[in-house]
Amino acid sequence: MKRIIFAVMLLPMLVACHKSLEDRAASECKEYTEKKCPTPVVNNTRMDSMVFEASSRTIHYYYSLLGPADDERAIARQRSSLRMTVGEALKADPGTKVYKDAGFSFRYIYRSGKNPSKILLDETYTQKDFQH
């Protein structure tokens, strides 16, 4: 009888420990957004949320650009440089390694702080972007 009770108690713990990587990503994104977003403004940038899209295995990061950084023309002129800078930061981020190794994609969307419906930069990074 004790073995049956132990087995019944152990089963949920074993199942909980074997969450899929997709479930983990969704959970971590949701938890981060609920606890830390919007983040404090740093260098005229604020993270508004983080979302995992299971169908494409993509982690979406939503930011707002504020003050002098909220300049559509400057962003357009510097797009390739900005893409490279964000990509290098993503490559160097140890917190995303497990997801990069599993072939997840990462999408960064930067909106205007003055006009949140205006997307200033929208860049997606895939596994080919992480290969050296």
N, CA and C of each residue as an Amber inpcrd file, in Angstrom:
protein
   396
   0.8140000  -1.1930000   0.0000000   0.0000000   0.0000000   0.0000000
   0.8670000   1.2720000   0.0000000   1.9520000   1.2280000   0.7860000
   2.8480000   2.3820000   0.8430000   3.4770000   2.6460000  -0.5220000
   3.8010000   1.5840000  -1.2490000   4.4000000   1.7370000  -2.5760000
   3.4300000   2.4060000  -3.5450000   2.1820000   2.0610000  -3.4660000
   1.1730000   2.6610000  -4.3490000   1.0430000   4.1470000  -4.0490000
   0.9690000   4.4860000  -2.7790000   0.8510000   5.8970000  -2.3900000
   2.0920000   6.6640000  -2.8440000   3.2730000   6.0750000  -2.6350000
   4.5210000   6.7150000  -3.0690000   4.5280000   6.9230000  -4.5780000
   4.1140000   5.9010000  -5.3300000   4.0790000   6.0010000  -6.7910000
   3.1200000   7.0830000  -7.2440000   1.9660000   7.1790000  -6.6110000
   0.9730000   8.1960000  -6.9670000   1.5160000   9.5880000  -6.6670000
   2.2640000   9.7260000  -5.5820000   2.8330000  11.0290000  -5.2360000
   4.0230000  11.3790000  -6.1270000   4.7840000  10.3760000  -6.5460000
   5.9670000  10.6070000  -7.3520000   5.6380000  10.9410000  -8.8040000
   4.5880000  10.3830000  -9.3470000   4.2370000  10.5760000 -10.7500000
   4.0880000  12.0450000 -11.1440000   3.3240000  12.8530000 -10.4070000
   3.2220000  14.2690000 -10.8130000   4.5630000  15.0030000 -10.7910000
   5.4350000  14.6460000  -9.8510000   6.7440000  15.3010000  -9.7960000
   7.5840000  14.9310000 -11.0120000   7.5370000  13.6800000 -11.4330000
   8.2930000  13.2570000 -12.6030000   7.7750000  13.9280000 -13.8670000
   6.4800000  14.0360000 -13.9850000   5.8820000  14.6760000 -15.1530000
   6.2500000  16.1630000 -15.1760000   6.2070000  16.7970000 -14.0250000
   6.5370000  18.2200000 -13.9460000   7.9950000  18.4750000 -14.3250000
   8.8750000  17.5500000 -14.0220000  10.2920000  17.7200000 -14.3330000
  10.5840000  17.5470000 -15.8240000   9.6690000  16.9670000 -16.5480000
   9.9000000  16.6830000 -17.9530000   9.0830000  17.5850000 -18.8670000
   9.0350000  18.8560000 -18.5160000   8.3900000  19.8260000 -19.3920000
   9.1730000  19.9100000 -20.6880000   8.4690000  20.1110000 -21.7700000
   9.1760000  20.2830000 -23.0400000   9.8850000  21.6350000 -23.0310000
  10.8540000  21.7590000 -23.9050000  11.5750000  23.0250000 -24.0160000
  10.6260000  24.1390000 -24.4430000   9.6540000  23.8130000 -25.2810000
   8.6540000  24.7930000 -25.7030000   7.8220000  25.2650000 -24.5150000
   7.4150000  24.3270000 -23.6480000   6.6600000  24.7030000 -22.4470000
   7.5070000  25.5840000 -21.5360000   8.7700000  25.2300000 -21.4220000
   9.6810000  26.0210000 -20.5880000   9.8210000  27.4340000 -21.1380000
   9.9780000  27.5660000 -22.4540000  10.1150000  28.8940000 -23.0660000
   8.8620000  29.7310000 -22.8180000   7.7030000  29.1340000 -23.0350000
   6.4420000  29.8560000 -22.8240000   6.3240000  30.3110000 -21.3710000
   6.6610000  29.4240000 -20.4640000   6.5770000  29.7340000 -19.0400000
   7.5580000  30.8380000 -18.6440000   8.7910000  30.7340000 -19.1140000
   9.7940000  31.7440000 -18.7690000   9.4480000  33.1190000 -19.3410000
   8.9530000  33.1370000 -20.5700000   8.5660000  34.4150000 -21.1820000
   7.4140000  35.0590000 -20.4170000   6.4290000  34.2520000 -20.0960000
   5.2640000  34.7700000 -19.3700000   5.6740000  35.2840000 -17.9900000
   6.4820000  34.5070000 -17.2950000   6.9260000  34.8940000 -15.9590000
   7.7640000  36.1770000 -16.0000000   8.6710000  36.2770000 -16.9570000
   9.5060000  37.4740000 -17.0730000   8.6390000  38.7110000 -17.3270000
   7.6970000  38.5690000 -18.2480000   6.8280000  39.6970000 -18.5810000
   6.0090000  40.1320000 -17.3760000   5.4340000  39.1620000 -16.6710000
   4.5960000  39.4950000 -15.5150000   5.3930000  40.1400000 -14.3890000
   6.6210000  39.6920000 -14.1800000   7.4050000  40.1740000 -13.0470000
   8.2350000  41.4180000 -13.3420000   8.7090000  41.5680000 -14.5840000
   9.6930000  42.6190000 -14.8410000   9.3110000  43.6530000 -15.8920000
   8.2440000  43.4340000 -16.6170000   7.9030000  44.3620000 -17.7020000
   6.7660000  45.2900000 -17.3090000   6.7920000  46.5050000 -17.7850000
   7.8680000  47.0800000 -18.5790000   9.1090000  47.2960000 -17.7090000
  10.2610000  47.1190000 -18.3270000  11.5200000  47.2890000 -17.6140000
  11.8270000  48.7850000 -17.4800000  12.7460000  49.1270000 -16.5960000
  13.1830000  50.5250000 -16.5430000  13.8270000  50.9180000 -17.8760000
  13.7680000  52.1900000 -18.1840000  14.3490000  52.6980000 -19.4220000
  15.8720000  52.7450000 -19.2770000  16.5590000  52.1350000 -20.2410000
  18.0260000  52.1580000 -20.2920000  18.4080000  52.5270000 -21.7190000
  19.2180000  53.5520000 -21.8590000  19.6320000  54.0340000 -23.1800000
  18.4270000  54.2870000 -24.0910000  17.4090000  54.9110000 -23.5380000
  16.2030000  55.2860000 -24.2830000  15.4230000  54.0790000 -24.8210000
  15.6050000  52.9200000 -24.1990000  14.9290000  51.6950000 -24.6280000
  14.2820000  51.0270000 -23.4200000  13.0710000  50.5230000 -23.6310000
  12.3420000  49.8190000 -22.5770000  11.7800000  48.5230000 -23.1540000
  11.9790000  47.4010000 -22.4430000  11.3480000  46.1520000 -22.8650000
   9.9240000  46.1420000 -22.3250000   8.9640000  45.9270000 -23.2370000
   7.5610000  45.9250000 -22.8570000   7.0380000  44.5260000 -22.5580000
   7.5230000  43.5230000 -23.2850000   7.0870000  42.1480000 -23.0340000
   7.9530000  41.1690000 -23.8020000   7.7560000  39.9070000 -23.4420000
   8.4700000  38.7950000 -24.0610000   7.4360000  37.6830000 -24.2230000
   7.3270000  37.1230000 -25.4360000   6.2790000  36.1300000 -25.7260000
   6.8940000  34.9870000 -26.5250000   6.4660000  33.7630000 -26.2280000
   6.9040000  32.6160000 -27.0080000   5.7770000  32.1790000 -27.9340000
   6.0910000  32.0390000 -29.2160000   5.1370000  31.5750000 -30.2190000
   5.5100000  30.1300000 -30.5690000   4.7080000  29.1900000 -30.0780000
   5.0240000  27.7690000 -30.2300000   5.0090000  27.3110000 -31.6860000
   4.0840000  27.8210000 -32.4810000   3.9350000  27.3450000 -33.8600000
   5.1920000  27.5640000 -34.6890000   5.9420000  28.6220000 -34.4070000
   7.1710000  28.9040000 -35.1560000   8.4290000  28.7310000 -34.2940000
   8.2210000  28.3530000 -33.0420000   9.3270000  28.2130000 -32.0810000
  10.1510000  29.5000000 -32.0340000   9.4410000  30.6230000 -31.8790000
  10.0790000  31.9370000 -31.8720000   9.8070000  32.6560000 -30.5540000
  10.8700000  33.2020000 -29.9820000  10.7350000  34.0640000 -28.8060000
  10.7030000  35.4970000 -29.3240000   9.6280000  36.2020000 -28.9890000
   9.4320000  37.5890000 -29.4300000   9.7640000  38.5330000 -28.2750000
  10.5690000  39.5260000 -28.5830000  10.9000000  40.5800000 -27.6220000
  10.2920000  41.8750000 -28.1490000   9.4840000  42.5320000 -27.3210000
   8.8370000  43.7890000 -27.7080000   9.4420000  44.9300000 -26.8970000
   9.9490000  45.9220000 -27.6080000  10.5850000  47.0740000 -26.9860000
   9.9140000  48.3620000 -27.4490000  10.1100000  49.4120000 -26.6460000
   9.7450000  50.7700000 -27.0470000  11.0050000  51.6130000 -27.0610000
  11.1250000  52.4540000 -28.0810000  12.2200000  53.4130000 -28.1590000
  11.6820000  54.7660000 -27.7160000  12.4110000  55.4310000 -26.8510000
  11.9420000  56.6710000 -26.2450000  12.9480000  57.7930000 -26.4670000
  12.4660000  59.0090000 -26.3180000  13.3400000  60.1720000 -26.4170000
  14.0640000  60.2390000 -27.7510000  15.3650000  60.5470000 -27.7270000
  16.1250000  60.7120000 -28.9720000  16.1940000  59.4260000 -29.8210000
  16.0540000  58.2580000 -29.2060000  16.1040000  56.9950000 -29.9630000
  14.8460000  56.7760000 -30.7920000  13.7920000  57.4860000 -30.4720000
  12.5100000  57.3530000 -31.1840000  12.5400000  58.2290000 -32.4370000
  13.3690000  57.8320000 -33.3840000  13.5900000  58.6070000 -34.6030000
  13.5740000  57.6560000 -35.7950000  12.4660000  57.6400000 -36.5060000
  12.2610000  56.6980000 -37.6070000  13.3410000  56.8080000 -38.6800000
  13.7180000  58.0060000 -39.0510000  14.7270000  58.1820000 -40.1010000
  16.1000000  57.6780000 -39.6640000  16.4710000  57.9640000 -38.4270000
  17.7680000  57.4980000 -37.9220000  17.8010000  55.9720000 -37.8550000
  16.7050000  55.3710000 -37.4380000  16.6190000  53.9020000 -37.3710000
  16.7500000  53.3270000 -38.7840000  16.0680000  53.9110000 -39.7410000
  16.1300000  53.4210000 -41.1210000  17.5600000  53.5070000 -41.6730000
  18.2530000  54.6070000 -41.3700000  19.6340000  54.7750000 -41.8490000
  20.5870000  53.7620000 -41.2050000  20.3250000  53.4030000 -39.9790000
  21.2320000  52.5360000 -39.2150000  20.7500000  51.0810000 -39.1240000
  19.7620000  50.7180000 -39.9290000  19.1330000  49.3960000 -39.7930000
  20.1360000  48.2450000 -39.8270000  21.0310000  48.2170000 -40.7960000
  21.9710000  47.0860000 -40.8960000  22.9120000  47.0530000 -39.6930000
  23.3480000  48.1970000 -39.2360000  24.2100000  48.2750000 -38.0630000
  23.4640000  47.8210000 -36.8090000  22.2120000  48.2440000 -36.6840000
  21.3950000  47.8360000 -35.5360000  21.1420000  46.3310000 -35.5530000
  20.8480000  45.7830000 -36.7460000  20.6360000  44.3400000 -36.8570000
  21.8820000  43.5760000 -36.3980000  23.0430000  44.0440000 -36.8320000
  24.2930000  43.3940000 -36.4530000  24.5360000  43.4900000 -34.9390000
  24.2860000  44.6540000 -34.3630000  24.4980000  44.8680000 -32.9270000
  23.5870000  43.9790000 -32.0950000  22.3070000  43.9300000 -32.4420000
  21.3630000  43.0850000 -31.7070000  21.7400000  41.6070000 -31.8810000
  22.1200000  41.2290000 -33.1020000  22.5200000  39.8510000 -33.3690000
  23.7370000  39.4290000 -32.5690000  24.7260000  40.3020000 -32.4710000
  25.9260000  39.9940000 -31.6870000  25.5910000  39.8620000 -30.2040000
  24.7180000  40.7270000 -29.7060000  24.3050000  40.6280000 -28.3040000
  23.5690000  39.3100000 -28.0530000  22.7350000  38.9130000 -28.9900000
  22.0090000  37.6470000 -28.8610000  22.9770000  36.4640000 -28.8940000
  23.9420000  36.4900000 -29.8070000  24.9460000  35.4100000 -29.8750000
  25.6860000  35.2640000 -28.5550000  26.0120000  36.3770000 -27.9300000
  26.7990000  36.3730000 -26.7020000  25.9740000  36.0900000 -25.4470000
  24.6650000  36.0580000 -25.5560000  23.7920000  35.8910000 -24.3880000
  23.7350000  34.4290000 -23.9490000  24.3320000  34.0960000 -22.7960000
  24.3110000  32.7100000 -22.3360000  22.9140000  32.2500000 -21.9110000
  22.0400000  33.1780000 -21.5730000  20.6900000  32.8320000 -21.1400000
  19.8160000  32.2590000 -22.2450000  20.1970000  32.4710000 -23.4970000
  19.4070000  31.9540000 -24.6140000  20.0760000  30.7560000 -25.2960000
  21.2090000  30.3110000 -24.7680000  21.9800000  29.2360000 -25.4130000
  21.1550000  27.9780000 -25.6390000  20.4310000  27.5210000 -24.6340000
  19.6550000  26.2850000 -24.7780000  18.6280000  26.4080000 -25.9040000
  18.0560000  27.5790000 -26.0660000  17.0660000  27.8060000 -27.1180000
  17.7330000  27.9170000 -28.4910000  18.8720000  28.5850000 -28.5490000
  19.6080000  28.6790000 -29.8100000  20.0460000  27.2920000 -30.2610000
  20.5710000  26.5010000 -29.3210000  21.0170000  25.1410000 -29.6490000
  19.8620000  24.2620000 -30.1320000  18.6480000  24.5500000 -29.6690000
  17.4730000  23.7650000 -30.0580000  16.8300000  24.2750000 -31.3500000
  17.4230000  25.3080000 -31.9540000  16.9110000  25.8010000 -33.2330000
  15.7840000  26.8120000 -33.1380000  15.5960000  27.4180000 -31.9750000
  14.5660000  28.4480000 -31.8370000  14.9770000  29.6910000 -32.6160000
  14.0010000  30.5200000 -32.9480000  14.2420000  31.8230000 -33.5720000
  13.9460000  32.9110000 -32.5500000  14.4690000  34.0950000 -32.8140000
  14.2950000  35.2330000 -31.9140000  13.8950000  36.4310000 -32.7480000
  12.8210000  37.0680000 -32.3530000  12.3310000  38.2310000 -33.1000000
  12.3200000  39.4430000 -32.1660000  12.8950000  40.5280000 -32.6350000
  12.9690000  41.7730000 -31.8790000  12.1420000  42.8250000 -32.5970000
  11.1690000  43.3710000 -31.8900000  10.2940000  44.3890000 -32.4520000
  10.4240000  45.6480000 -31.5970000  10.8410000  46.7250000 -32.2410000
  11.0070000  48.0120000 -31.5740000   9.9380000  48.9650000 -32.0890000
   9.1510000  49.4990000 -31.1650000   8.0780000  50.4350000 -31.5040000
   8.4320000  51.8390000 -31.0300000   7.7830000  52.7870000 -31.6430000
   7.9270000  54.1840000 -31.2480000   7.2440000  54.3970000 -29.8960000
   7.9350000  55.0720000 -28.9880000   7.3200000  55.4210000 -27.7030000
   6.2430000  56.4750000 -27.8560000   6.4070000  57.3580000 -28.8540000
   5.4110000  58.4110000 -29.0980000   4.1860000  57.8610000 -29.8090000
   4.3980000  56.8820000 -30.6790000   3.3130000  56.3110000 -31.4690000
   3.4670000  54.7790000 -31.4590000   2.9530000  54.1070000 -30.4160000
   3.1640000  52.6690000 -30.2410000   2.6780000  51.7810000 -31.3950000
   1.8320000  52.2920000 -32.2530000   1.3970000  51.4810000 -33.3950000
   2.4500000  51.4790000 -34.5090000   3.4510000  52.3430000 -34.3950000
   4.5160000  52.4720000 -35.4030000   5.6900000  51.5680000 -35.0430000
   5.9700000  50.6010000 -35.9100000   7.1240000  49.7200000 -35.7230000
   8.3270000  50.3500000 -36.4110000   9.3870000  50.5850000 -35.6370000
  10.5890000  51.2110000 -36.1590000  11.6170000  50.1840000 -36.6400000
  11.6240000  49.0300000 -36.0010000  12.5860000  47.9850000 -36.3620000
  11.9740000  46.6340000 -36.0220000  12.0710000  45.6890000 -36.9510000
  11.5210000  44.3450000 -36.7680000  12.5180000  43.3670000 -37.3780000
  13.2760000  42.6840000 -36.5390000  14.3410000  41.7900000 -37.0020000
  14.1790000  40.4080000 -36.3910000  14.3450000  39.3840000 -37.2160000
  14.2700000  37.9930000 -36.7580000  15.6130000  37.3250000 -36.9850000
  16.0410000  36.5660000 -35.9960000  17.3020000  35.8320000 -36.0520000
  16.9800000  34.3460000 -35.9490000  17.5490000  33.5680000 -36.8550000
  17.3110000  32.1310000 -36.8950000  18.6230000  31.3980000 -36.6110000
  18.5550000  30.0800000 -36.5920000  19.7220000  29.2770000 -36.2770000
  20.9180000  29.5960000 -37.1860000  20.6810000  29.8950000 -38.4390000
  21.8010000  30.2100000 -39.3390000  22.5400000  31.4750000 -38.9110000
  21.8570000  32.3520000 -38.1750000  22.5100000  33.5760000 -37.6880000
  23.4530000  33.3080000 -36.5210000  23.3320000  32.1420000 -35.8670000
  24.1680000  31.8250000 -34.6960000  25.3680000  30.9760000 -35.0530000
  25.3960000  30.4270000 -36.2690000  26.5100000  29.5850000 -36.6640000
  27.7140000  30.4730000 -36.9410000  28.8350000  30.0550000 -36.4590000
  30.0610000  30.8840000 -36.5880000  30.7770000  30.5890000 -37.8700000
